[in-house]
Amino acid sequence: MRPNFSVKQRKLPFILLIFLAVSFQMSCLYGQGIRDRINEIKNADPFAISGNIGAGMGVSYNSNHPGSTPFSANIFASINLSFYSFQLPFSFYFANNTTSFSYPQLPTFHLGFMPTWRNWKFHIGHSSMHFSNYTYSGLTFLGVGAEYHGKKFRMGVFGGHLQQASRIKGYDDRTAFQQLADSLLGLNVPEADLPQYRRDAVGFKIGGGNERNFIDFSFLKAKDAIKSLPQVWQDSIAPRDNITIGISGRFAIKKWFAFTANLGGSLYTMDIRDTLAGSLRENEKVDKILQKTEWLLAVRNNSVFRFAGDAAMNFMAHNFSASLTYRFIQPDYVSLGASNFNQNSHSVGAVINTSLFKGRSNISAVGYFQRDNLNKKQMYTNQVITYAINWNNSIGSHVNFGINYNGIKQDQYDGTYLVPDSLRINQIVHTLSASPSFTFEKTYAHSINLNFNFIQNKNLNKLALNTMNVMTLTVGIGYGIDFDAIRLGFDCGYDFSMSSSEYAKYDGHTINVGLRYKILKKEKTNWTLSYNGSFGYNIQKMEGATNNFSISNSIGSNFSYKSAHTASLYLSLSNFNDREIIGQRIQSTLDCRFTLAYSYAFAARVIKKMTKEERAEHRLARQAQKLQKQQLKSTK
């Protein structure tokens, strides 16, 4: 069945075309962005071309996949044609018998103009505004709007479509001319696997105060237009309706204290095709009121009213700051003018920051508590507590020292169902790291880095069938030096790691070596060669397990000339023997790879924009040619 759209719907693109044409003239008078775009076109070259081409090849072998194709190759090219700064990109890519090609297509324009006049800002076409986190926040609308920002008073209002109706793929009865007009206006109805209604919306915000102390009230009404989809799809897709109101405010005392709060209320109807709420219709007066206010309040049996909000207190001093936040969102809280929310939960958070010794030492602490199942209707209740402490120090310009700790505590409680004690989540994760570093320069630049990392994942449920307690400790040291005179860099390091669980225990010793040599370094030419090696010895502390080695080596070279020619060469050889890593066994693997790649980037101004002097010379040359032709005619 092919959908039929009304004559009114067909005329809408042309009506909006006239409306946006007038709006375009207004925006040219006030919109700096439009003038900048016109100047960009005027100052651009009439015709320019740019792009890049390249190719690459590789050979690889992996003992775990001996039957895979060892050879690979790719060729790519892209070109961009520029006409007075309008771009037409083309691209081609071929790799291992797979080809892809892209070319310019008729774009979907989202025209939007925001002219300003004194304290006013107007929105015409596609645009967005922000009223409140819980009413309307940032979603793109197609329509008109206005904002006013004064010293003590501000307001905003808009009306239009929050989303366009979509057609299901393969069903589009518009003429080619109508499709072109819709595309140019940004009104082309997109195709989708699941069509959607056109969502009409109107909203406003009004408030008073300054940036430090203010209060705002916001309102949004959004409703799906049932007739925007053919009847054949209305039976399976529910049209929705929503009214949200919001209050936001801030109160500050000088610069040391500030309190902010946001509160939202939402009346959400999941399906406006449903009947009016039965209990309300029993009262004739209430029934008449609901029928008269149907355009505003579409109250149905599936309508729900919910709240959401957040509050924060901030304390600030010279070298100290702290904040305390709280947020709650009731289950099924929905605003059609804002993104989805993490519903049915509440959370509390605290942050403390302080600096000492003229900012050379900084300490911060963070704590966060979250719990869901506010309505007690979930199967289980989940609780998460996160906390962290960071301490960073800088001693002069040569020494830096940082300590970081993070903890995560997870708990699970009963909801509508009882959680079996053997499956109840009750675990904690500790992470501690320290990373001192030293840099100094005596003839050459030296750097020394130390690292310490500790991770513990502990199951506190003593009745659990599988505790899976895991502990990992890593300690390492690294050293680097740059010999600038001979264009050589060298770094090395040693890491010791110790891991244990109920099923595996092992120690690992790893040595890392790296070399960097600049074969050629000039203004337009750079050529580097690098080597990286890793050598590990793993000690298995389990019955029947054997110790083993792991080796990894790679050599790479990169070459560039005038930022146009780029070439790279890479060769690697790695061998990893059987290792037991806390619950996972890695097989013995031999991996070899060789790749070679080259690319060339180009840019050319085919028709250059002439300067004023060049235009004057060109004009004089044409006048001279004209006079010469006239003289030849007169002599004949």
LINRAHU-V400714 format. One record per run of one state. SS is the DSSP state (H for helix, E for strand, - for the rest). FROM is the first residue (numbers start at 1). TO is the last residue. Records with the same first field share a line. If there is no record, write none. Layout:
SS->FROM-TO + FROM-TO
//
This chain:
-->1-6 + 31-31 + 44-46 + 66-70 + 84-85 + 96-97 + 103-111 + 114-115 + 118-119 + 128-129 + 131-135 + 138-140 + 150-152 + 164-166 + 169-175 + 186-190 + 193-197 + 210-213 + 229-230 + 235-240 + 254-256 + 270-277 + 282-283 + 293-302 + 317-319 + 330-336 + 338-344 + 357-360 + 373-379 + 396-398 + 415-425 + 435-436 + 442-444 + 460-469 + 487-487 + 501-504 + 522-524 + 541-547 + 562-564 + 577-578 + 582-583 + 587-588 + 608-611 + 636-636
H->7-30 + 32-43 + 63-65 + 176-185 + 226-228 + 231-234 + 278-281 + 284-292 + 484-486 + 612-635
E->47-62 + 71-83 + 86-95 + 98-102 + 112-113 + 116-117 + 120-127 + 130-130 + 136-137 + 141-149 + 153-163 + 167-168 + 191-192 + 198-209 + 214-225 + 241-253 + 257-269 + 303-316 + 320-329 + 337-337 + 345-356 + 361-372 + 380-395 + 399-414 + 426-434 + 437-441 + 445-459 + 470-483 + 488-500 + 505-521 + 525-540 + 548-561 + 565-576 + 579-581 + 584-586 + 589-607
//
